[in-house]
């Protein structure tokens, strides 16, 4: 029996990406698909966020299946995720190699709301 397909939308700083993933897809596999699509190699600064059923913004765990997370997600179709900066380098001139990373980090700092507000 074929695996069930799940629709996913990932919002980045400049695009909305839509994917059809299998029910066995892990957070890491989805994240890898996103960074490959946007051409990002310095991936360790970024992650995927979602809003859970209680309204809390939560980071997608890369080792868990996305459909397991689906139980905790707002009931939306497609499933909604946001591509966000998770960590920031201490010394950008020494730690950042790719220009695309330099473009995405400052933008995400400016547009991302404070999680404490």
C-alpha distances in whole Angstrom, upper triangle without the diagonal:
4,7,9,12,16,19,22,25,28,31,34,37,37,34,31,28,24,21,17,16,13,12,13,16,20,23,24,22,22,26,26,24,27,30,29,29,32,34,35,35,37,34,36,38,35,32,30,31,30,31,30,30,34,35,35,35,32,31,28,27,26,24,22,19,20,18,20,23,21,22,26,26,28,25,25,23,23,23,27,28,31,32,36,38,38,41,44,46,49,51,49,51,50,47,45,45,43,44,41,41,45,44,41,42,46,44,41,44,46,43,42,43,45,42,45,46
4,6,9,13,16,18,22,24,28,30,34,34,30,27,24,21,17,14,12,9,10,11,14,17,20,22,19,19,23,23,21,24,27,26,25,29,30,31,32,34,31,33,35,32,29,27,28,27,29,28,29,32,33,33,32,30,29,25,25,24,23,21,17,17,16,18,21,19,21,24,24,26,23,23,20,20,20,24,25,28,29,32,35,35,38,41,43,46,48,46,48,47,44,42,41,39,41,37,37,41,40,37,39,42,40,38,41,43,40,38,40,42,40,43,44
4,6,10,13,15,19,21,25,27,31,31,28,25,22,18,15,11,9,6,6,8,10,14,17,18,16,16,20,20,18,21,24,23,23,26,28,29,30,31,28,30,32,29,26,23,25,23,25,24,25,29,29,30,28,26,25,21,21,20,19,17,13,14,12,15,17,16,18,21,20,22,20,20,18,17,17,20,22,25,26,29,32,31,34,37,39,43,45,43,45,44,41,39,39,37,38,35,35,38,37,34,36,39,37,35,38,40,37,35,37,38,36,39,40
4,7,10,13,17,19,23,25,29,29,26,23,20,16,13,10,8,6,6,9,11,14,16,19,16,16,19,20,18,20,24,23,23,26,28,29,30,31,28,30,31,28,25,22,23,21,23,22,22,26,27,27,26,25,24,20,21,20,20,17,13,12,10,13,15,13,15,18,18,19,17,16,14,14,14,18,19,23,24,27,30,30,34,37,39,42,44,42,45,44,41,39,39,36,38,34,34,37,36,33,35,38,36,33,36,38,35,33,34,36,34,37,38
4,7,10,13,16,20,22,26,26,22,19,16,13,10,6,5,5,6,9,10,13,15,17,14,13,17,18,15,17,21,20,19,22,25,26,27,29,26,28,29,25,22,20,21,19,21,21,22,25,25,26,25,23,22,19,20,19,19,17,13,11,10,14,15,13,15,18,17,18,16,15,12,11,12,15,17,20,21,25,28,28,31,34,37,40,42,39,42,42,38,36,36,34,35,31,31,34,33,30,32,35,32,30,33,35,32,30,32,34,32,35,36
4,6,10,13,16,19,23,23,20,16,14,11,8,5,5,6,7,10,9,12,13,16,14,12,15,17,15,15,19,19,18,21,23,24,26,27,24,26,26,23,20,17,17,15,17,17,18,22,22,22,21,20,19,16,17,17,18,15,12,9,8,12,12,10,13,15,13,14,12,11,9,8,8,11,13,17,18,22,25,25,29,31,34,38,39,37,40,40,36,34,34,32,33,29,29,32,31,27,29,32,29,27,30,31,28,27,28,30,28,32,32
4,7,10,13,16,20,20,16,13,11,7,6,5,6,9,10,13,12,14,14,16,14,11,14,16,14,14,18,18,16,19,22,22,25,26,23,25,25,22,19,15,16,14,16,17,18,22,21,22,20,19,19,16,18,18,19,17,14,11,11,14,14,11,14,16,13,14,12,10,7,5,6,9,11,14,16,20,23,24,28,30,33,36,38,36,38,38,35,33,33,30,31,27,27,30,28,25,27,29,27,25,28,29,26,24,26,28,27,30,31
4,7,10,13,17,17,14,10,8,6,5,6,7,10,11,14,11,13,12,14,13,9,12,14,12,11,15,16,14,16,19,19,22,23,20,22,22,18,15,12,12,11,14,15,17,20,19,19,17,16,15,13,16,15,17,16,13,10,11,14,12,10,14,15,12,13,12,10,8,5,5,6,8,11,12,16,19,20,24,26,29,33,34,32,35,35,31,29,30,27,27,24,23,26,25,21,23,26,23,21,24,25,22,21,23,25,23,27,27
4,7,10,13,13,10,7,6,4,6,9,10,14,15,17,14,15,13,15,14,11,12,14,12,10,14,15,13,14,17,18,21,22,19,21,20,17,14,11,12,11,13,15,17,20,18,18,16,16,15,14,17,17,19,18,16,12,14,17,14,13,16,16,13,13,13,10,9,6,6,5,6,8,10,14,17,19,22,25,27,31,32,30,33,33,30,27,28,25,25,21,21,24,22,19,21,23,20,18,21,22,19,18,20,23,22,25,25
4,6,10,11,8,6,5,6,8,11,12,16,17,18,15,15,12,14,13,10,10,12,11,8,11,13,11,11,15,15,18,18,15,18,17,13,11,8,9,10,12,15,18,20,18,17,14,14,13,12,15,15,18,17,16,13,15,17,15,14,18,17,14,14,15,13,12,9,8,6,5,5,7,10,14,15,19,21,24,27,28,26,29,29,26,24,24,22,22,18,18,20,18,15,17,19,16,14,18,19,16,15,17,20,19,23,23
4,7,8,6,4,6,9,11,15,16,19,20,22,18,18,15,17,17,13,12,15,13,10,12,14,12,11,15,15,18,18,16,18,16,13,12,9,10,10,13,16,19,21,18,17,14,15,14,14,17,17,21,20,19,16,18,20,17,17,20,19,16,16,17,14,14,12,11,8,6,5,6,9,13,15,18,20,23,26,27,24,27,28,25,23,24,21,20,16,16,18,16,13,15,16,13,12,15,16,13,12,15,18,18,21,21
4,5,5,6,8,11,13,17,18,21,23,23,20,19,16,17,17,14,12,14,13,9,10,13,11,9,12,12,15,15,14,16,14,11,11,10,11,13,15,19,22,23,20,19,16,16,15,15,18,18,21,21,21,18,21,23,20,20,23,22,19,19,21,18,18,15,14,11,9,6,5,7,10,13,16,17,20,23,24,21,24,25,22,19,20,17,16,13,13,15,12,9,12,13,10,9,13,14,11,11,15,17,18,22,22
4,6,8,11,14,17,21,22,25,27,27,24,23,20,20,20,17,15,17,16,12,13,15,13,10,13,13,16,16,15,17,15,12,13,12,13,15,17,21,24,25,22,21,17,18,17,18,21,21,25,25,25,22,25,26,23,23,26,24,21,22,23,21,21,18,18,14,12,9,8,8,11,14,16,16,19,22,23,20,22,24,21,18,20,17,15,12,12,13,10,7,10,11,7,7,11,11,9,10,13,17,18,21,21
4,7,10,13,16,20,22,25,27,28,25,24,21,21,21,18,17,18,16,13,13,15,12,10,13,13,17,18,17,20,17,15,16,15,16,18,20,24,26,28,24,24,20,21,20,20,23,23,27,27,26,23,26,28,25,25,28,27,23,23,25,22,21,19,19,16,14,11,10,12,14,18,20,20,22,25,25,22,24,26,24,20,21,17,15,12,13,14,11,9,13,13,10,11,14,14,12,14,17,20,21,25,24
4,6,10,13,17,18,22,24,25,22,22,20,20,19,16,15,16,14,11,12,14,11,9,13,14,18,19,17,20,19,16,16,14,15,17,19,22,25,26,23,23,20,21,20,19,22,22,25,25,24,21,23,26,23,22,26,25,21,21,22,19,18,15,16,13,12,11,10,13,15,19,21,22,24,27,28,25,27,28,26,22,23,19,18,14,16,17,14,12,15,17,13,13,17,17,14,15,18,22,22,26,26
4,7,10,13,16,19,21,23,19,20,18,19,18,14,14,16,13,10,13,14,11,11,15,16,19,20,18,21,20,16,15,13,14,14,17,20,22,24,21,21,19,19,18,17,21,20,24,23,21,18,20,23,20,19,23,22,18,18,19,15,14,12,12,10,10,9,10,13,16,19,22,23,26,29,30,27,29,31,28,25,25,22,21,17,18,20,17,15,18,19,16,15,19,19,16,16,19,22,22,26,25
4,7,10,12,16,18,20,16,17,15,16,15,11,12,13,10,8,11,12,9,9,13,14,18,19,17,20,19,16,15,13,14,15,17,20,22,25,22,22,19,19,18,16,19,18,21,21,19,16,18,21,19,18,22,21,18,18,19,16,14,11,11,10,10,10,10,14,17,19,22,24,26,30,30,27,30,31,27,25,25,21,21,17,18,21,18,16,19,21,18,17,21,21,18,18,21,24,24,28,28
4,7,10,13,16,17,15,16,15,16,14,11,12,14,11,9,13,13,11,12,16,17,20,22,19,22,22,18,17,14,15,15,17,20,21,24,22,23,20,20,19,17,19,18,21,20,18,14,16,19,18,16,20,20,17,17,17,14,11,8,10,10,10,12,13,16,20,21,25,26,29,33,33,31,33,34,31,28,28,25,24,21,21,24,22,19,22,24,21,20,24,24,21,21,23,26,26,29,29
4,6,10,12,14,11,13,13,14,12,9,11,12,9,9,13,13,11,13,16,17,20,22,19,22,22,19,17,14,16,16,18,20,22,25,24,24,21,20,19,16,18,17,19,18,15,12,14,17,16,15,19,19,17,18,17,14,12,9,10,11,11,13,14,18,21,22,25,27,30,33,34,32,34,34,31,28,28,25,26,22,23,26,24,21,24,26,24,22,26,27,24,23,26,28,27,31,31
4,7,10,12,10,13,13,15,12,10,13,14,11,12,16,15,14,17,19,20,22,24,22,24,25,21,19,16,18,17,20,20,22,25,25,25,23,22,20,17,19,17,19,17,14,12,12,16,16,14,18,19,17,18,17,14,11,9,10,12,13,16,17,21,24,25,28,30,32,36,37,35,37,37,34,31,31,28,29,25,26,29,28,25,27,30,27,25,29,30,27,26,28,31,29,33,33
4,7,8,6,9,11,12,9,8,12,12,10,12,15,15,14,17,19,20,22,23,20,22,24,20,18,15,17,16,19,19,21,25,24,24,22,20,18,15,16,15,15,14,11,9,10,13,13,12,16,17,16,18,17,15,13,11,11,13,13,16,17,20,23,23,26,29,31,35,36,34,37,36,33,31,30,28,29,26,26,29,28,25,27,30,28,26,29,31,28,26,28,30,29,32,33
4,5,5,9,11,13,10,10,14,14,13,15,18,18,18,21,22,23,24,26,23,24,26,23,20,18,19,18,21,21,22,25,26,25,24,22,20,16,17,15,15,13,10,9,9,12,13,12,15,18,17,19,18,17,15,13,13,16,16,19,20,23,26,26,29,32,34,37,39,37,39,39,35,33,33,31,32,29,29,32,31,28,30,33,31,29,32,34,31,29,31,33,31,34,35
4,6,9,11,13,12,11,15,16,15,17,20,20,20,23,25,25,26,27,24,25,26,23,20,18,19,17,20,19,20,23,24,24,22,20,19,15,15,14,14,11,7,7,6,9,11,10,12,15,15,17,16,16,14,13,12,15,16,20,20,23,26,26,29,32,34,38,39,38,40,40,36,35,35,33,34,31,30,34,33,30,31,34,32,29,32,34,32,29,31,32,30,33,34
4,6,10,11,10,11,14,15,14,17,19,19,20,23,24,24,24,26,22,23,25,22,19,18,19,18,21,20,22,25,25,25,23,20,19,15,14,13,11,9,6,8,7,9,12,12,14,16,17,19,19,19,18,16,15,17,17,20,21,23,26,25,28,31,33,36,38,36,39,38,34,33,33,32,33,30,29,33,33,29,30,34,32,30,32,35,32,30,32,33,30,33,35
4,7,8,6,7,10,11,11,13,15,16,17,19,20,20,21,22,19,20,22,19,16,14,16,16,19,19,21,24,24,23,21,18,16,12,12,10,10,9,6,6,8,10,11,12,14,16,16,19,18,18,17,15,13,15,15,17,17,20,22,21,24,27,29,33,34,33,35,34,31,29,29,28,30,26,26,29,29,26,27,30,29,26,29,31,29,27,29,30,28,31,33
4,5,5,6,9,10,11,13,14,15,17,19,20,19,19,20,16,17,19,16,13,12,14,15,18,17,20,22,22,21,19,16,13,10,9,6,6,5,4,5,8,9,10,11,14,15,15,18,19,19,18,16,14,15,14,16,16,18,20,19,21,25,26,30,32,30,33,32,28,27,27,26,28,25,24,27,27,24,25,28,27,24,27,29,27,25,27,28,25,28,30
4,5,5,6,8,10,11,12,14,15,17,18,17,17,17,14,14,16,13,10,8,11,12,15,15,18,20,20,18,16,13,10,6,6,4,6,6,6,6,9,10,9,11,14,14,13,17,18,18,17,16,13,13,11,13,12,14,16,15,18,21,23,27,28,27,30,29,25,24,25,24,25,22,21,24,24,21,21,24,24,21,23,26,24,21,23,24,22,25,27
4,5,5,6,8,10,10,12,14,15,16,14,14,15,11,12,14,12,10,10,13,15,18,19,22,24,23,21,18,15,12,9,8,4,6,8,9,9,13,13,13,15,18,18,17,20,22,21,21,18,16,16,13,14,13,15,16,15,17,20,22,25,27,25,28,27,23,22,22,21,23,21,19,23,23,20,20,24,23,21,23,26,24,22,24,25,23,27,29
4,5,5,6,9,10,10,12,15,15,15,15,16,13,14,17,14,12,12,15,16,20,20,23,26,25,23,21,18,15,11,11,8,9,10,9,9,12,14,14,15,18,19,18,21,22,21,19,17,15,16,14,15,14,16,18,18,20,23,24,28,29,27,30,29,25,24,23,22,24,21,20,24,24,21,22,25,25,22,25,28,26,24,26,28,26,29,31
4,5,5,6,9,10,11,13,14,14,15,16,13,15,16,13,10,9,12,13,17,18,21,23,22,21,18,16,13,10,11,8,11,11,10,8,11,13,12,13,17,17,16,18,19,17,16,14,12,12,10,12,11,14,16,16,19,22,24,27,29,27,29,29,25,23,23,21,23,20,19,22,22,19,20,23,22,20,23,25,23,21,24,25,24,27,29
4,5,5,6,9,10,11,12,11,12,12,9,11,12,9,7,7,11,13,16,18,21,23,22,20,17,15,11,9,10,8,11,12,12,10,14,16,14,15,19,18,17,19,21,19,19,16,14,13,10,11,9,11,13,13,15,18,20,24,25,23,26,25,21,20,20,18,20,17,16,19,19,16,17,20,19,17,20,22,21,19,21,23,22,25,27
4,5,5,6,8,10,10,10,10,11,9,11,13,11,10,11,14,17,20,22,25,27,26,24,21,18,15,13,13,10,12,14,14,13,17,18,17,18,22,22,20,23,24,22,21,19,17,16,14,14,12,14,15,15,17,19,21,24,25,23,25,24,21,19,19,17,19,16,15,19,19,17,18,21,21,19,22,24,23,22,25,26,25,29,30
4,6,5,6,9,10,10,12,14,11,14,16,13,12,12,15,17,20,22,25,27,26,25,21,20,17,14,15,12,15,15,14,13,16,18,17,18,22,22,20,22,23,21,19,16,15,15,13,14,12,15,17,18,20,22,23,27,28,25,27,27,23,21,21,18,20,17,17,20,20,17,19,22,21,20,23,25,23,22,25,27,26,30,31
4,5,5,6,9,9,11,13,10,13,14,11,10,9,13,15,18,21,24,26,24,23,19,18,15,13,15,13,16,16,16,14,17,19,17,18,22,21,19,21,22,20,18,15,14,13,11,10,8,12,13,15,17,19,21,25,26,23,25,25,22,19,19,17,17,14,14,17,16,14,16,19,17,16,19,21,19,19,22,24,23,27,28
4,5,5,6,5,7,9,7,11,11,9,10,11,14,17,20,23,26,28,26,24,21,19,16,15,16,13,17,18,18,16,20,22,20,21,24,24,22,24,25,23,22,19,18,16,13,12,9,11,12,14,16,17,18,22,22,20,22,22,18,16,15,13,14,11,11,15,14,12,14,17,16,15,18,20,19,19,22,24,24,27,29
4,6,5,6,8,11,10,13,15,13,13,14,18,20,24,26,29,31,29,28,24,22,19,17,18,16,18,20,19,18,21,23,22,23,26,26,24,26,27,25,23,20,19,19,16,15,13,15,16,18,19,20,21,25,25,22,24,23,20,18,16,14,15,12,13,17,16,15,17,20,19,18,22,24,23,22,26,28,27,31,32
4,6,8,11,13,12,16,16,14,14,14,17,19,23,25,28,30,28,27,24,23,20,18,20,17,20,21,20,18,21,24,22,22,26,26,24,25,26,23,21,18,18,17,15,14,12,15,17,19,21,22,23,27,27,24,25,26,23,20,18,15,16,13,14,17,16,14,17,20,18,18,21,23,21,21,25,27,27,31,32
4,6,9,11,11,14,14,12,13,14,17,19,22,25,28,30,28,26,23,22,19,18,20,18,22,23,22,20,23,25,23,24,27,27,24,25,27,24,22,20,19,17,15,13,11,13,14,17,18,19,20,24,24,20,22,23,20,17,16,13,13,9,11,14,12,11,14,16,15,15,18,20,18,19,22,25,25,29,30
4,7,10,10,14,14,13,15,16,19,22,25,28,31,33,31,29,25,24,21,20,22,19,22,24,23,22,25,27,26,26,30,29,27,29,30,27,26,23,22,21,18,17,13,15,15,18,19,19,19,23,22,19,20,21,18,15,13,10,11,8,10,13,12,12,14,17,17,17,20,21,21,21,25,27,27,31,32
4,6,6,10,11,10,12,14,17,20,24,27,30,32,29,27,23,22,19,18,19,17,20,22,23,21,25,26,24,26,29,28,26,28,29,27,26,24,22,20,17,15,12,13,12,15,15,15,16,19,19,16,17,18,15,12,11,8,9,7,7,11,11,10,12,15,15,15,17,20,19,19,23,24,25,28,30
4,5,9,10,11,13,15,19,22,26,28,32,33,31,29,25,23,20,19,19,17,20,22,23,22,26,27,25,27,30,29,28,30,32,30,29,26,25,23,20,18,14,15,14,15,15,15,15,18,18,15,17,16,13,11,9,8,10,9,8,12,13,12,13,17,17,17,19,22,22,22,25,26,26,30,31
4,6,7,8,11,15,18,21,25,27,31,32,30,27,23,22,18,18,18,16,19,22,23,23,26,27,25,27,30,29,27,30,32,30,30,27,25,23,19,17,14,13,11,12,12,12,11,15,15,12,14,13,10,8,8,7,10,9,7,10,12,11,11,15,16,15,17,20,20,20,23,24,24,27,29
4,6,6,8,11,15,18,22,24,27,28,26,24,20,18,15,14,15,13,16,18,19,19,23,23,21,23,26,25,24,26,28,27,27,24,22,20,16,15,11,11,9,10,10,12,12,16,16,15,17,16,12,11,11,11,13,11,9,12,13,11,11,15,16,14,16,19,19,18,21,22,21,25,27
4,6,8,12,14,18,21,23,27,28,26,23,19,17,14,14,14,12,15,18,20,19,23,23,21,24,26,25,24,26,29,28,28,26,23,21,17,16,12,11,9,8,8,10,10,14,15,14,16,15,11,11,12,13,15,14,10,13,15,13,12,15,17,15,16,19,20,18,21,21,20,23,26
4,7,11,13,17,20,22,26,26,24,21,18,16,13,14,15,14,17,19,21,20,24,24,21,24,26,24,23,25,28,27,28,25,23,20,16,14,11,9,6,5,5,6,8,11,13,12,15,14,11,10,12,12,14,12,9,11,13,10,8,12,13,11,12,16,16,14,17,17,17,20,22
4,7,10,14,17,19,23,24,21,19,15,13,10,11,12,12,15,17,18,17,21,21,18,20,23,21,20,22,24,23,24,21,19,16,13,10,7,6,4,5,7,9,11,15,16,15,18,18,14,13,15,14,15,13,10,12,13,10,9,12,13,10,12,15,15,13,16,16,16,19,21
4,7,10,14,16,19,20,18,16,12,10,7,7,9,9,13,14,15,14,17,17,15,17,19,17,16,19,21,20,21,19,16,14,10,8,6,6,6,6,9,12,15,18,20,19,22,21,18,17,18,17,18,16,13,16,16,12,12,15,15,12,14,17,15,13,15,16,15,18,20
4,7,11,13,16,18,16,14,10,9,6,5,8,9,13,13,13,11,14,15,12,14,16,15,13,15,17,16,17,15,12,10,6,5,5,6,9,9,12,15,18,21,23,22,25,25,21,20,22,20,21,17,16,18,18,14,14,17,16,12,15,17,15,13,15,16,15,18,20
4,7,10,13,14,12,10,7,5,4,6,9,11,14,14,14,12,15,15,11,12,15,12,11,12,15,15,16,14,11,9,5,5,7,7,10,9,13,16,20,23,25,24,27,27,24,23,24,23,23,20,18,20,19,16,15,18,16,13,15,17,14,11,13,14,12,15,17
4,6,10,11,9,8,6,5,6,7,11,13,15,14,14,11,13,13,9,10,12,9,7,9,12,11,13,12,9,6,5,6,9,10,13,13,17,20,23,26,29,27,31,31,28,26,28,26,27,23,22,24,23,19,19,21,19,15,17,19,16,13,14,15,13,16,17
4,7,8,6,5,4,6,9,10,13,16,18,16,16,13,14,14,11,11,12,9,6,7,10,11,13,13,10,8,8,9,12,13,16,15,19,22,26,28,31,30,33,34,30,29,31,30,30,26,25,26,25,21,21,23,21,17,19,20,17,14,13,15,12,15,15
4,5,5,5,6,7,10,10,13,16,18,15,15,13,13,12,9,9,9,5,4,6,9,11,14,14,11,10,11,13,16,16,19,18,21,24,28,30,33,32,36,36,33,32,34,32,33,30,28,30,29,25,24,26,24,21,22,23,21,17,17,17,14,16,17
4,6,7,10,11,14,14,16,19,21,18,17,15,14,13,11,10,9,6,5,5,8,11,14,15,12,12,13,16,19,20,22,21,25,28,32,34,37,36,40,40,37,36,38,36,36,33,31,33,32,28,28,29,27,24,25,26,23,20,19,20,17,18,19
4,6,9,11,14,15,18,21,22,20,20,18,18,16,13,13,12,9,9,8,11,14,17,18,16,15,16,17,20,20,23,21,25,28,31,33,36,36,39,40,37,36,38,37,37,34,32,33,32,29,28,29,27,24,25,26,23,20,18,18,15,16,16
4,7,9,13,15,17,21,22,20,21,18,18,17,14,14,14,10,9,8,12,13,17,17,15,13,13,14,18,17,20,19,22,25,29,31,34,33,37,37,34,33,36,34,34,31,29,30,29,26,25,26,24,21,21,22,19,16,14,15,12,13,13
4,6,10,12,15,18,20,18,19,17,18,17,13,14,14,10,10,10,14,15,18,19,15,14,13,13,16,15,17,16,19,22,26,28,31,30,34,34,31,31,33,32,32,29,27,28,27,24,23,24,22,19,19,20,18,15,13,13,9,11,12
4,7,10,13,16,18,17,18,16,17,16,13,14,15,11,10,11,15,15,18,17,14,12,10,10,12,11,14,13,16,19,22,25,28,27,30,31,28,27,29,28,28,25,23,24,24,20,19,20,19,15,16,18,15,12,11,11,8,11,12
4,6,9,12,14,13,15,13,15,14,10,12,13,10,10,12,15,16,18,17,14,12,10,10,12,11,13,11,15,18,21,24,27,26,30,30,26,26,28,27,28,25,22,24,24,20,19,21,20,16,17,19,17,14,14,13,10,13,15
4,6,9,12,11,13,12,15,14,10,13,14,12,11,14,17,17,19,18,14,12,9,9,10,9,11,9,12,16,19,22,24,24,27,27,23,23,25,24,25,22,20,22,22,18,17,19,19,15,16,19,17,14,15,15,12,15,17
4,6,9,8,10,8,11,11,8,10,13,11,10,14,16,16,17,16,12,11,9,10,10,11,13,11,14,18,21,24,26,25,29,28,25,24,25,24,25,22,20,23,23,19,19,22,21,17,19,22,20,17,18,18,16,19,21
4,6,6,8,9,12,10,8,12,14,12,13,16,18,19,20,19,15,15,12,13,13,14,15,12,15,19,21,24,27,26,29,28,25,24,26,25,27,24,22,25,25,21,21,24,23,20,21,24,23,20,21,21,18,21,23
4,6,8,9,12,12,10,13,16,15,15,19,20,21,21,19,16,16,13,14,13,14,15,13,16,19,21,24,26,25,28,27,23,23,24,23,25,23,20,24,24,21,20,24,24,20,22,25,24,21,23,23,21,24,26
4,7,9,12,11,11,14,16,16,17,20,22,22,22,21,18,18,16,18,17,18,19,17,19,22,24,27,29,28,31,30,26,26,27,26,28,26,24,27,28,24,24,28,27,24,26,29,28,25,26,26,24,26,29
4,6,8,7,7,11,12,12,14,17,18,19,20,19,15,16,15,17,17,18,20,18,21,24,26,29,32,31,34,33,29,28,29,29,31,28,26,29,29,26,26,29,28,25,27,29,28,25,26,26,23,26,28
4,5,5,7,9,11,12,13,16,17,17,17,16,13,15,14,17,17,19,21,20,23,26,29,32,34,33,36,35,31,30,31,30,31,28,27,30,30,26,27,30,29,26,28,31,28,26,27,28,25,28,30
4,5,5,6,9,10,10,13,13,14,14,12,9,11,11,14,15,17,20,19,22,25,28,31,33,32,35,34,31,29,30,29,30,27,25,29,28,24,25,28,27,23,26,28,26,23,24,25,23,26,28
4,5,5,7,9,9,12,12,13,13,12,10,12,13,16,18,20,23,22,26,29,32,35,37,36,39,38,34,33,34,32,34,30,29,32,31,28,28,31,30,27,29,31,28,26,27,28,25,28,29
4,5,6,8,9,13,13,15,15,15,12,14,14,18,19,21,23,22,25,29,31,34,37,36,39,38,34,34,35,33,35,32,30,33,33,29,29,32,31,27,29,31,29,26,27,27,24,27,28
4,5,5,6,10,11,13,14,13,10,11,11,14,16,18,20,19,22,26,29,31,34,33,36,36,32,31,32,31,32,29,27,30,30,26,26,29,27,24,26,28,25,22,23,23,20,23,25
4,5,5,8,8,9,11,11,8,10,11,15,17,19,22,21,25,28,31,34,36,35,38,38,34,33,34,33,34,30,29,32,31,27,27,30,28,25,27,29,26,23,23,25,22,25,26
4,6,8,8,11,13,14,11,13,14,17,20,22,24,23,27,30,33,36,39,38,41,41,37,36,38,36,37,34,32,35,34,30,30,32,31,27,29,31,28,25,25,26,23,25,26
4,7,9,11,14,14,11,12,13,16,18,19,22,20,24,27,31,33,36,35,39,39,35,34,36,34,35,32,30,33,32,28,28,30,28,25,26,28,25,22,22,22,19,21,22
4,6,8,10,11,8,8,10,13,16,17,20,20,23,26,30,33,35,34,37,38,34,33,34,33,33,30,28,31,29,26,26,28,26,22,24,26,23,20,20,21,18,21,21
4,6,9,10,8,8,11,14,17,19,22,22,25,28,32,35,37,36,39,40,36,35,36,34,34,31,30,32,30,27,27,28,26,23,25,26,22,20,19,21,18,21,21
4,7,9,8,9,13,16,19,21,25,25,28,31,35,38,40,38,42,42,39,37,38,36,36,33,32,34,32,29,30,31,29,26,28,29,25,23,23,24,22,25,24
4,6,6,7,11,14,17,20,23,24,28,30,34,37,39,37,40,41,38,36,37,34,34,30,30,32,30,27,28,29,27,24,27,27,23,22,22,24,22,25,25
3,5,8,11,15,18,21,24,25,29,31,35,38,40,38,41,41,38,36,36,34,34,30,30,32,30,27,28,30,27,25,28,28,25,23,24,26,25,28,27
4,6,9,13,15,19,22,23,27,29,32,36,37,35,38,39,35,33,34,31,31,27,27,30,27,24,26,28,25,23,26,26,23,22,23,25,24,27,27
4,7,10,13,16,20,20,24,27,30,33,35,33,36,37,33,31,32,30,30,26,25,28,26,23,24,26,24,21,24,25,21,20,21,23,21,24,25
4,7,10,13,17,17,21,24,27,30,32,30,33,34,30,28,30,27,27,23,23,25,23,20,21,23,20,17,20,21,18,16,17,19,18,21,21
4,7,9,13,14,18,20,23,27,28,26,30,30,27,25,26,24,24,20,19,22,20,17,18,20,17,15,17,19,16,14,15,17,16,20,20
4,6,10,11,15,17,20,24,25,23,26,27,24,22,23,21,21,18,16,18,17,13,14,16,14,11,14,15,12,10,12,15,14,18,18
4,7,9,12,14,17,21,22,20,23,24,20,18,20,17,17,14,13,15,14,10,11,14,12,9,12,14,12,10,13,15,15,19,20
4,6,9,11,14,17,19,17,21,21,18,17,19,17,17,14,12,13,13,9,9,11,10,6,9,11,10,8,11,12,12,16,17
4,6,7,10,14,16,14,17,18,15,14,16,15,15,13,10,11,11,8,6,9,9,6,7,11,11,9,12,12,13,16,18
4,7,10,13,16,15,19,18,15,15,17,17,18,16,13,14,15,12,9,12,13,10,10,13,13,11,13,13,12,15,17
4,7,9,12,12,16,15,12,12,15,16,17,16,12,13,15,12,9,12,13,11,10,14,15,13,15,14,14,16,19
4,7,9,9,12,13,10,10,14,14,15,14,11,11,13,11,7,9,12,10,9,13,15,13,15,15,15,18,20
4,6,6,9,9,6,8,11,13,14,14,11,10,13,13,9,11,14,13,12,16,18,17,19,18,19,21,23
4,6,9,9,8,10,14,16,17,18,14,13,16,16,12,13,17,16,14,17,20,19,21,19,20,22,24
4,6,6,6,8,12,14,15,16,13,12,15,16,13,13,17,17,15,18,21,21,23,22,23,25,27
4,5,5,5,9,11,11,13,10,8,12,12,10,11,14,15,14,16,19,19,22,22,23,25,27
4,6,6,8,11,11,14,12,10,13,15,13,14,17,18,17,19,22,23,25,25,27,29,31
4,6,8,11,13,15,13,12,16,17,15,16,19,20,19,22,24,24,27,27,28,30,32
4,7,10,12,13,10,10,14,14,12,14,17,17,17,20,22,22,25,24,25,27,30
4,6,8,10,7,7,11,11,10,12,15,15,16,18,20,20,24,24,25,27,29
4,7,9,8,8,12,13,13,15,17,18,19,21,23,23,26,27,28,31,32
4,5,5,7,9,10,11,14,15,16,18,20,21,21,25,26,27,30,32
4,5,5,6,9,10,12,13,15,16,18,19,20,24,25,27,30,31
4,5,5,6,9,11,11,12,15,16,17,18,22,23,25,28,29
4,5,5,6,9,10,11,12,15,16,16,20,21,22,25,26
4,6,6,7,9,10,11,13,15,16,19,20,22,25,26
4,6,6,7,9,11,12,13,14,18,20,22,25,25
4,6,5,6,9,10,11,12,15,17,19,22,23
4,5,5,6,9,10,11,14,15,17,20,21
4,5,5,6,9,10,13,14,17,19,20
4,5,5,6,8,12,14,16,19,19
4,5,5,6,9,11,13,16,17
4,6,6,8,9,12,14,15
4,6,8,10,13,15,15
4,6,9,12,15,14
4,6,8,12,11
4,6,9,8
4,5,6
4,6
4
